[in-house]
Amino acid sequence: MAINVDCPGCGKELAVPENVRGKKIRCTNCETIFVVPMPKSPSRTRSEAADDDDDAPKRKPGTSKTSVRARLDELSASSSNRRKKQRDDDDDFDDEEVEVGSRRSARDRENPMMAQLMIGGGAAVILIVGVVIFFLTGSKSKPQDPAFAQNNPNFPQPNFPQPNFPQPNFPQPNFPQPNIPEPNFPAIPERKIPEMPQPEMNPADVLNGFPPDVRDQMLKDMPPELRKNFENQLKNGKNTPPAPRPNRPNNPLLPPDPFGGNAKENIDLTDWVVTADPTTTKVDLPEKMPSIAAPIPSSGNVLFPGSPSPFFVTGTLRTFGNSPTSIGVWDIRTGKLAGRLDGKLELDEPAAISPDGKMIAAKAGGFTGKFVDVYDFKAKKGIRRIEFDGNWGPEWVEFANDNKAVATVHNGKEGRVLDVWSIETGDLLHSINLKEINFTKEHAAMSPGHRYVATADDKRLIILDLKEGKVAGVKPFPLIGEQGFGNRMECQGIAWSEDGKEITVALGNRFAREGGWHLAVWDVVKGDELTTVDISDTELKNFFQNYKGPGVEYLPKGNGWLLNGQYVVDRESGAIVEKLFFAPNDHNPAQRRLLANGVILTAEGDHSARRMMGRQLDMKKIDTATAAAKAGQKELGDAKPGDLAGAKSMPAKAGAWTLNLREPKLARAFSGVPLKSKAAEIIGLYFARPERAQAVCISVGELQQPYIHKAIRVDRFDLSSRKLLNSFEIPGPAKSIKLPFQAVADFSDEGSVVAFRHPQTLSRVDLFTSADGKHLLGLTPYAADRSDVEWVGLIGDKQLLTLGTNGKLISWDTTTAKATFQCGGNYQQPLIFSPSKKCLAAYNSHGIDFIDTATGEIKGAVELPAGNFVPVPNSFPGQNANRQVVGAFDLEGARFAAVVPTTEKQIVALFDLRDGSKTKQFETDATDTTYLQWTSSGFLLQNGRSVIDPHHECIVWNYDNPWKYPLARTSPDGRQWVAVGVNAGPNQEQVTFSGMELPDAQLAANLNASHQPDVEKLLGKGAVISVQVNAPGPAKAGANYAGEIAQAMSQALRARGYEVQANAAMKMVVQASESPTGETATIYEVTDRSPFGGPRFFRPPIPFGGPLGNRPPDGKAVATISLPKVDSSVRITDAAGQVVYENKQVLKYGDTFTRDFKNGEDYATALSGDVWGFFRGHVTNLRIPTLVLRQRGTILNLPGQSALPSR
């Protein structure tokens, strides 16, 4: 029987069989799919019939009205169904689809059994899936071990309904069982999943969650009395905001960023709700500590509680599978083991020990485990398991809230969160969203009472309250120095004082050369910054690298800090008063703990047999060093801020050239003087004017290498009599400046005053009388803008010149501490005095200004050649500070030389100081030039070892021994002065300070002879040369291998200024051939270490500590092959065939090496290719002479090289 239905898509009336009621059909006109409605019951109401149109759930027979909750659910589902109806119909595979106007399929009509089998198969699949789900999840609803429940009757058991699924009968695999004794250790119970209480549902709240049209329809369908009640609630505004998820409490966001960037709302920087949280674990240490020797496994761990405690843990975490775990807790008061856990625990880092030593909490479940297990040492069993959502387990674990809770940080489904869990019940107490908090476990520090945890991002200190589950306070780091690129201070560690009233953050900049480390201290209760302690120690660049403990800890008395487990820092002066060395071979030192009685717990012994030992510190030595540091700081007194009120501002640009220098002739050559200091202790050598014949040596007073620990000594000498005139010490804490260190100082030309910028206080300059060391003046020239001092110079006894990091050059009257003039140029160091100090050459971005030191007037200026390297010293981390513009006056004051660095070369420019004209400019090989000096023979001496000849326009000589000893940057007689030490016995060194004529007389004569007209220039810039290569190359080399080498060498020659032509008279001929060395190498099958998955060969013998460390090859020897070599010869001949240059080299593998092979690679072919690669690199990078000269048949290759002349 056919029935008529209307298509909801196009409205066409369709005739369909009656047996398709309740099934989907497809309209033949518009292809719309819809369900043929069932016949309506005459007893049903009109509203119920409307429900059928919306596919709403059917009511029970006999009911006329639904409950409010059911009706809300129905309307919500109806609204959602209307929007998704068409898509859901297309994807519904549970209902049969019938096409109108077509016959039923032959399969359904003729073979009904097939359809029944398909339905039955689907049911079977559903049943199997249910069984699998049961076995995967159902086991979590009961304890892992029934014995645990029997031993713990009060332990809450989860009440999960048990599904009655049939149990599959899977065959059990017969795996061999490892022979490991099972410890008597009950399993950790299943964490009780808390039944989170649902908030009371206000109907008005539910209505507000729907769109207005749905809400209106819902009100319309309500009974009149109920609808009136809802309307009144909505009208009066008594609806409550949606409640947050109970297992993820909300927390306020961070405060606005004080440095700019993305602003955060809701908390102001003034919101600081932190209270003092002192320790609750009293530590009473005996007067005489018992000996402690707690063993540490080679791959083991050392754990200390997050607050002062007499307990610590040693043992092995990160053991999985069948590997047993052994963890022991030690009591330092008795020196004995206080508790122990043994068994297959499968614990891992992170881990934490409670301050009372009773519990340990650690990540569990393997590398990707999503649990934290809490064990009781006394009961020797697990007492709580905490399970996490998301894909990963915790990254940080600590005990909190008086050991009643565990705090964890992990990445969950809702992002990164800090959770606080009850140990007793396993309930989630609080959750803090870390979306706006860069929580790093290395910098996290628990307060002594374990209520707060402090962490930091790159700009702020952040305090999180674990008791309340919220952000308790945020403070920006103090602004220290210039906050430009690379200069921002980063957190290196956080520590709380024992009483919980202070918190200290270690701030550091790894790229700072000086003054890069600071300790910022805050009052915990008020949130006020108390002080910032500067620590100027260049070794702290690598300070917080491998140490596993906190970067900073308070000393027991609160009078200082222990940094990185090594450095004891005095609080008042900031001086490092002691260093506690780690073992030389301990590259990953275990955490240390300094106790109140001066005992430090530290790991000692070989890596395979380490012990945690208690060692008594030399507190007398520390107290003495601390007292000396404090006393020295007080003796210097306060510095006067520079007064710029009456300073004359000089023009920034020069006018007409008015410089006219007439330097006096230098005095006779002086003899050397013996020094009192060791060469390694010297940080500065300075001269008075030649007529005074005096020099000062500034050195470390008492060196405990490689640090300055006490005072700085100044020795004054008479160069004429070679005698020590007097010595004095500069007081004040010389705070651990690592040597070598170049002082910023000067000696007045009259020889009566020494100016010194202390290496600790970079913004301060102090003046002392050279005769008795009396302190004349302490000055902070740039106090107004907080800039440091980069350079100082003394003119007479009463004028001081300073250059700041802000580029300002200022002259000061030392008697009044007032500025006399201020130059307008933005200058950079180094500044260069003329021999008489009447003129100062100052470099800026435009060139060099020549300044009259008496008036500040710019007497002339020259422009420097432009390079593609911007020579701005100290501009950003990683830049080589030595690659800067340097210059020198000649001895008569008639010429000036400047060296401008570029990326590949350096440019030398010479100027005539009579009119400022440039007389010559040329390029030389790049060198990190630190200073330049004119010699008495008319050459330029670069860095005290390289001779530049302005005539030949290149470096013509190098002394092969770079200076290992301190150099003087000025000279009283035109010679290079250096302090050279000679071994005079055990731990004794005799140092002599004397001048050396460079270049030596013989070299100077030869170089001057090369300037004569009869000297023939064979090679050099502009010379024409041809290149010929005869080299077959490796076996797989192409036919053009020699041509490729010739082309590469031609490019290298052109880069050095040569012209390459095919038929030039000067010829470069390269010969190369391969032959066996007569040596062999053994190839071993070590696929586990080869990155290519193939064999590896080793050149025997393998020395101890060779390429495999201390481990010889342990693989199977698969072959022994002969090692090849390439004999290379590079020869340059002139037109007559005379050899003007020759280089011979044998290219082969060295004495010790390794090489990996790919699977199937031919060994001999691979090694041949290697040595030919050595050859290619050698000849294409060969540094042929810059200059080749011939005079009367004698060939001179430049630059030459020789040892330093004897004195």
DRENRO-877045 format. One record per residue (C-alpha): residue in one letter; x, y, z. Coordinates in steps of 0.25 Angstrom, whole numbers, plus 5000, padded with zeros to 4 digits. Example, Ala and Ser with C-alpha at 12.3 -4.5 7.8 and 13.67 -1.06 7.14 Angstrom:
2
A504949825031;S505549965029;
This chain:
1207
M500050005000;A500650144996;I500550265004;N500750415001;V501850495008;D502350635005;C503850665002;P504350765012;G505350815002;C504550844990;G503150824995;K502850714984;E501750614988;L502350474987;A501750334987;V502550234995;P502250095001;E501650085015;N502749995020;V503750105019;R503150185031;G504250225040;K505350205030;K506150305022;I505850325007;R506450414996;C505550504988;T505650474973;N505450624970;C506450704979;E507250584985;T506850624999;I506950515009;F505850515020;V505150415029;V503750375026;P502950405039;M502150295046;P500650305048;K500250395059;S499450335071;P498150405073;S498350405088;R499650495087;T499550645090;R499950745080;S501150785087;E501650645087;A501450635072;A502250755070;D503350685078;D503350575067;D503650675056;D504850715063;D505350575066;A505250605081;P505250485091;K503950415093;R503250435107;K502750315115;P501350275113;G500350335122;T501250465124;S500750595120;K501850685124;T503350675125;S504250725137;V504850855135;R506250795134;A505750695123;R505050805115;L506350885116;D507150775110;E506150745100;L506150885095;S507650895095;A507750765087;S506650815077;S507350945075;S508650875072;N507950765063;R507350875054;R508750935051;K509350795048;K508150715043;Q508650715028;R510050675031;D509650575042;D508650505032;D509750495021;D510750425031;D509750335038;F510050195035;D509150125046;D507850155038;E507550095025;E507450195013;V506350165002;E506250244989;V504850274985;G504450224972;S505450104972;R505249964976;R505949904988;S507249844986;A507249704981;R508149664993;D507149715003;R505949654996;E506549524992;N507549495003;P507049545016;M508049455023;M509149535018;A508549665025;Q508349585038;L509849535038;M510349675036;I509549725048;G509949615056;G511449645052;G511349785056;A510749745070;A511949655072;V512949765069;I512349855079;L512349745089;I513849715087;V514149865088;G513449865101;V514249755106;V515549815102;I515149955109;F514849875121;F516149815122;L516949945119;T516150025129;G515449935139;S516649895146;K516850035151;S515650025159;K516249935170;P517649935177;Q518849885170;D519049785181;P517949725190;A519049725201;F519049875201;A517549885204;Q517649785215;N518849855222;N518149985220;P516649975225;N516450125226;F516950145212;P515850195203;Q515450105192;P514750155179;N513350105178;F513250075163;P512149985157;Q512649865151;P512149835137;N511749695135;F512449665122;P512849525118;Q514349495121;P515149455108;N515949335109;F517249385103;P518449285103;Q519549325113;P520949345106;N522049255113;F523049365115;P524349335123;Q524249405136;P525449475141;N526149425154;I525949545162;P525449535177;E524149605179;P524349705191;N523349705202;F522749835197;P521249855195;A520849925182;I520350075182;P518850075183;E518050135172;R517850285174;K516350305178;I515750395167;P515050495175;E513550505173;M513450655170;P512250725175;Q511350785165;P510950935168;E509450955171;M508750985157;N507951105157;P506951095145;A507151245142;D508651215140;V508351105130;L507451195122;N508551295121;G509451195115;F508551185102;P508351275091;P507151375092;D506251315082;V506451175089;R506251235103;D504951305098;Q504451175093;M504751105105;L504051205114;K502851195104;D502751045106;M502751055121;P501551045130;P501051185134;E501451175148;L502851125145;R503051225134;K502651335143;N503651295154;F504751295143;E504351425137;N504451485151;Q505851435154;L506351485140;K505751615143;N506351635157;G507751595152;K507851475162;N508551385152;T510051345156;P511151345147;P511551205141;A512451135152;P513851095148;R514250945146;P514450895160;N515650825157;R516350945150;P516151065159;N516351195152;N517551285156;P517751435153;L518751475141;L520051535143;P520151685145;P520551785133;D521951765127;P522851875133;F523751865121;G522651875111;G522151765102;N520751695104;A520051765116;K519351665126;E518151715134;N517551685147;I518751695156;D519551825159;L520951825163;T520551875176;D519751745179;W520751675189;V520051575199;V521251495204;T521451465218;A522751415225;D522751265224;P523851215234;T524251065234;T523450975243;T524550865244;K525550905255;V526950865252;D527750845265;L529150805261;P530150745271;E531450825274;K532250705268;M531650655256;P531750505254;S532450455241;I531650435229;A531950345217;A530650325209;P530950245197;I530450305183;P530250215172;S531050245159;S529750285152;G529050325165;N528450445171;V528550535183;L527250605188;F527150705199;P525850765204;G525350895199;S525650965212;P526650945224;S526550805229;P527450695235;F527150595225;F527650565210;V527450445201;T528350375192;G528050255183;T527650225169;L526450275161;R526150255147;T526250105147;F525150035140;G524649895136;N525349785145;S526449875150;P526249895165;T526250025172;S526950055185;I526750195192;G527250235206;V526950355215;W528050395224;D528050475237;I529250565238;R529050575253;T529450425255;G530150405242;K529350285240;L528250235230;A526850275235;G526050195225;R526150115212;L525250075200;D525649955192;G524949885180;K524449905166;L523850045168;E524050105154;L524250245160;D524950355152;E525250505153;P524650595157;A524650555171;A524550625185;I524750585200;S523950645211;P524650735221;D524350635232;G525050525224;K523850435225;M523350435210;I523850435196;A523050475184;A523450445170;K523050435156;A522650285153;G522250195141;G523450205132;F523950315123;T522550365119;G521950325132;K520750405136;F520750385151;V521450435164;D521650325175;V521750365189;Y522550265198;D522650255213;F524050225218;K523650165231;A522550085226;K523350045214;K522150055205;G521450145195;I520350235201;R519850315190;R519750305175;I519450435167;E519050425152;F519050535142;D518350575130;G519050605117;N520150525110;W521250555120;G521550535134;P522050645144;E523350725141;W523450785156;V523050725169;E523050775183;F522450755197;A521550875201;N520650925212;D521350855224;N521650725217;K520150705215;A520150725200;V520950705188;A521150815178;T521350775163;V521550845150;H521150775137;N520550805123;G519050755124;K517950765114;E517650905118;G519050955117;R520250965127;V519750965141;L520250955156;D519450865164;V519350845179;W518850705183;S518550655197;I519350535201;E518350475210;T517150475200;G517750495187;D516850615184;L517250725176;L517250845185;H517750955176;S518150985162;I518851105156;N518851125141;L520351155137;K519951205123;E520551345126;I521651295136;N522951235130;F523151135142;T524551075141;K524850965151;E526351005151;H525951145157;A524751095166;A524951115181;M524051075192;S523951165204;P524451105218;G523051065222;H522651015208;R521451105206;Y522051185195;V522851155182;A523651265176;T523951255161;A524351355151;D524251395136;D525251475128;K524751605135;R524051575148;L524051505161;I522751425163;I522151375177;L521151265176;D520251235188;L520151075189;K519151085201;E518151185194;G518451135180;K518751275174;V519851375170;A520251445183;G521251555177;V522051595165;K523251685165;P524051735153;F525551715154;P526351845156;L526851915144;I528351895144;G529251955134;E528851985120;Q527651895116;G527951885102;F528051755093;G528851655101;N528951735113;R527751685121;M527951615134;E527451475134;C527051395147;Q528051295151;G527451245164;I526551285175;A526651265190;W525851295203;S526451335216;E526251225227;D525251315235;G524451335222;K524551485222;E525551515211;I525651455197;T526851475188;V526951455173;A528351435166;L528351515153;G529351495142;N529751525128;R530651425122;F531251515112;A531651635120;R533151645121;E533051715135;G532051745145;G531051645140;W530551575153;H529651635163;L528851585175;A527451655177;V526851645191;W525451675194;D524651685208;V523651575207;V522551635215;K522651775210;G523051745196;D524151855196;E525451835189;L526451845200;T527851845193;T528551795180;V529951735182;D530851745171;I531851635168;S532851665158;D533451525154;T533751495140;E533751345143;L532251355146;K531951355131;N531951195132;F531451205146;F530151125146;Q530451025136;N530550875141;Y530250895156;K529050815160;G528750895172;P528151035173;G528851155168;V528851235181;E528651195195;Y528651275208;L529751245218;P529251195231;K529451325238;G528851405227;N530151495225;G530351445211;W530051345201;L530651215195;L530651225179;N530651105171;G531051025182;Q532451085181;Y532551235184;V532351285198;V531951435196;D531951535207;R530651615208;E531151755212;S532251765202;G531851665191;A533251605192;I533551455189;V534251415201;E534451275199;K534351175187;L533951025190;F534550955178;F533850825172;A534650705168;P535450735155;N534750615148;D533350645154;H532650705141;N531250685147;P531450715162;A530350675172;Q529650775180;R530350825193;R529750875206;L530350975216;L529950945230;A529751045241;N531050995249;G531951025237;V531950875231;I531650865217;L531150735211;T531850705198;A532050585189;E533450535188;G534250415182;D534350355169;H533050355160;S532850205162;A533050215177;R532550345182;R532150375196;M531350495202;M532250545212;G532250655223;R533450745223;Q533650865233;L533950995226;D535051085230;M534151185236;K535351265242;K535851285228;I534551325223;D534251425235;T535651485233;A535451505218;T534051565221;A534551665231;A535651705221;A534651725210;K533751805219;A534851895225;G535451925211;Q534051965206;K533952065218;E535352125216;L535052175202;G533852255207;D532752315198;A533152365185;K532752505180;P531752515169;G532252595157;D531852735157;L531552785142;A530952915146;G532153005141;A532652915130;K532852975117;S532252905105;M533152895093;P532752885079;A532552745073;K533152775060;A534552835057;G534752955049;A536052985041;W537252905044;T538052975055;L538852855061;N540352885062;L541052775070;R542552785074;E542852675082;P544252685090;K545252585087;L545252455096;A546252435107;R547352325106;A546952185106;F546652135120;S547052005127;G546151905132;V545651895146;P545351775155;L543851765159;K543351705172;S542151645166;K541951525157;A541651545143;A540251485144;E539951575155;I540151705147;I538951775142;G539651915138;L540951975134;Y541052135133;F542052235131;A542252385135;R542852475125;P544252435120;E544952545128;R544352495141;A544852355138;Q543852285147;A542852165145;V541852095153;C541451955153;I539951925157;S539751775162;V539051685171;G539451705185;E539151555189;L538751465178;Q538051335180;Q538051295165;P537251325157;Y536551425166;I536851555173;H536451535187;K537051645196;A537651775191;I538351845179;R539751885180;V540452005173;D541951995172;R542752125168;F544152115161;D545252205157;L545652165143;S547052235144;S547552165157;R546652035154;K546152045169;L544852025175;L544452165181;N543152125189;S541952035189;F540552045195;E539251975194;I537952025189;P536851985199;G535551925197;P535051785193;A535651745179;K534451655177;S534951525170;I535351585156;K535851475148;L537251505142;P537751545132;F537151675134;Q537551815129;A537451925139;V536752055135;A537752145141;D538852255138;F540152315144;S540252465144;D541352525135;E541952585147;G541952455154;S541252495167;V539752445165;V539152305161;A537752305156;F537052165157;R535652115153;H535352005163;P535051875156;Q533851855165;T533251995164;L533252025150;S532652155151;R533652215161;V535052275159;D536052285171;L537252375172;F538452345181;T539852415183;S540852325177;A541852355189;D541052305200;G539752255195;K538952355201;H537452355196;L537252495189;L535852475183;G534752385180;L533952425168;T532752375160;P532752455148;Y531552405141;A530652385154;A529552465147;D529252365136;R529852235143;S530952215133;D532252145136;V533652195133;E534352135121;W535652215121;V536452315130;G537652405127;L538352495136;I538952635131;G539852685141;D539452675156;K538152745156;Q537452705143;L536652575140;L536052535127;T534952425127;L534252355116;G532852285120;T532152175114;N531152285109;G532252335100;K532452465108;L533852515109;I533952615121;S535152685128;W535152705143;D535852785153;T536352685163;T536352785175;T534852825174;A534252705166;K533652805157;A533652785141;T534452895134;F533952845119;Q533152745113;C533452705098;G532252685089;G532652565081;N532152425084;Y533552365086;Q533952215088;Q535152155094;P536352145092;L536752295093;I538252325089;F539152425096;S540252485088;P541652465095;S541552595103;K540052575106;K539752715099;C538852655089;L537752545090;A537352455078;A535852415080;Y535052325071;N533652345068;S532752295056;H533252405047;G534652395049;I535752435059;D535752575066;F537052635071;I536752705084;D537552805092;T537552745105;A537752875112;T536452945106;G535652835100;E535752905086;I535752815074;K536952855067;G536652765055;A535952645050;V536252535039;E535252445033;L535552295034;P535352195022;A534052125022;G534051975025;N532951875025;F533151845039;V532551945049;P533651965060;V532751995072;P533451925085;N532551855095;S531251885086;F530651745087;P531051605093;G531851525084;Q532551635077;N534051635078;A534351755086;N535851755081;R535351785067;Q535351935068;V536052055062;V537352075068;G538452185066;A539852245069;F540552375069;D541952365064;L543152405073;E543252545067;G541752575067;A541752595051;R541052465047;F539852385052;A539452245048;A538152175049;V537752035047;V536252015043;P535751865044;T534851805034;T534251665033;E535351605025;K536451715024;Q536951835032;I537251965026;V538452045030;A538352195028;L539452295030;F539252445032;D540152565032;L539852645045;R540452775039;D539152795031;G538352665033;S538452615019;K538452465017;T539852415012;K539552265010;Q538552165011;F538652015009;E538151875013;T538851765021;D538351635027;A537351645037;T537851635052;D537151665065;T537851795067;T537851845082;Y538951955081;L539852015071;Q541252085073;W542252155064;T543652105066;S544852185066;S545252125052;G544052175045;F543252045045;L541852015052;L541851915063;Q540451845064;N540151765077;G541651765081;R541951655071;S541551695056;V542351795048;I541651875038;D542551945027;P541852065021;H542752065009;H542351925005;E540951945010;C540851805017;I541251725030;V542751695027;W543051615040;N542451535051;Y543151505064;D542751355066;N542551365081;P541251445084;W541451525097;K541151445109;Y541451555118;P540951695121;L541251805111;A541351955114;R540352035104;T541352155104;S542852165104;P543852265110;D544952245099;G544252185087;R544452035090;Q543451935094;W543351915109;V543051775114;A543051705128;V543651575126;G543751465136;V544951365138;N544751245147;A545651265159;G545351135167;P544051065172;N542951155172;Q543851275170;E543951365158;Q544851485155;V544151585147;T544951695139;F544251815133;S545051865121;G544951925107;M545251845095;E545651905081;L544651845071;P544951815060;D546351775064;A547551845058;Q547851745048;L546351725043;A546251875042;A547451885033;N546951775024;L545651845023;N546251975020;A547151915010;S545851855003;H545452005000;Q546552024991;P546352044976;D547151924971;V546151834978;E545351754969;K543851724973;L543551584968;L542251554975;G541251644982;K540051724980;G539851744965;A540751634961;V540351544949;I540451394950;S539951274944;V539451144951;Q539651004946;V539150884954;N539650734951;A538750654960;P537950524956;G537050534969;P536250424975;A535750304968;K534350354965;A534950494962;G534450554948;A535350584937;N535350734941;Y535850714955;A537150784952;G536450894946;E535550914958;I536750924967;A537451024958;Q536151104958;A536051104973;M537451144974;S537351264964;Q536151314972;A537051314985;L538151384978;R537251494972;A536751514986;R538151544991;G538351654980;Y538951564969;E538651564954;V538451424948;Q538751404933;A539051274925;N540351314919;A541051394930;A542551394932;M542351364947;K541751224948;M541151144960;V541250994957;V540450894967;Q540850754967;A540150644974;S540150484974;E539550374983;S540350264989;P540250175001;T540850215014;G541250075018;E540350085030;T539050005032;A537750025039;T536749925045;I535249935042;Y534349895053;E532849865052;V532249955063;T530949985057;D530350035070;R531250155070;S531350185056;P530450295051;F530350235037;G530050095042;G531250035036;P532649995041;R533750095047;F535250085046;F536250135056;R537650165054;P538450085064;P538950095074;I537850165081;P538450245093;F537850255107;G536750365106;G536750355090;P535550365081;L534750265089;G535150325102;N535750215111;R535050105103;P535750025092;P534949975080;D534049865085;G533449825071;K533849715062;A535049735053;V534549725038;A535749775030;T537149835030;I537449925019;S538650015015;L538650165018;P538850255006;K539550395005;V539650504996;D541050574993;S540750714990;S541750824984;V541450964981;R542651034973;I542651184968;T543751214957;D544151334950;A544351344935;A545751294936;G545251174944;Q545851214957;V545051164969;V544551284977;Y543551204986;E543351064989;N542450984999;K542450835000;Q541450755009;V540950615011;L539450605013;K539050485021;Y538250435033;G538850475047;D539350385058;T537950365064;F536650375057;T535350305054;R534550295042;D533150235040;F532750165027;K531350145021;N530850005018;G531449955006;E532450065004;D533750024998;Y534850055009;A536050085000;T535250174991;A534650255003;L536050275009;S536650314996;G535550424995;D535850475009;V537350495006;W537050564993;G536050655001;F537250685010;F538050724998;R536950814992;G536750895006;H538250915007;V538550974993;T537351054992;N537651115006;L539151125004;R539651265009;I540751294999;P541651415002;T541051545002;L542351604996;V543551534989;L544751624987;R546051594980;Q547351684982;R548551644975;G548151504973;T547651484988;I546151454990;L545451515002;N544051455005;L543151545013;P542551535023;G543651465030;Q543651405044;S544751395055;A544851385070;L544951505079;P546351565080;S547151535092;R547251655102;
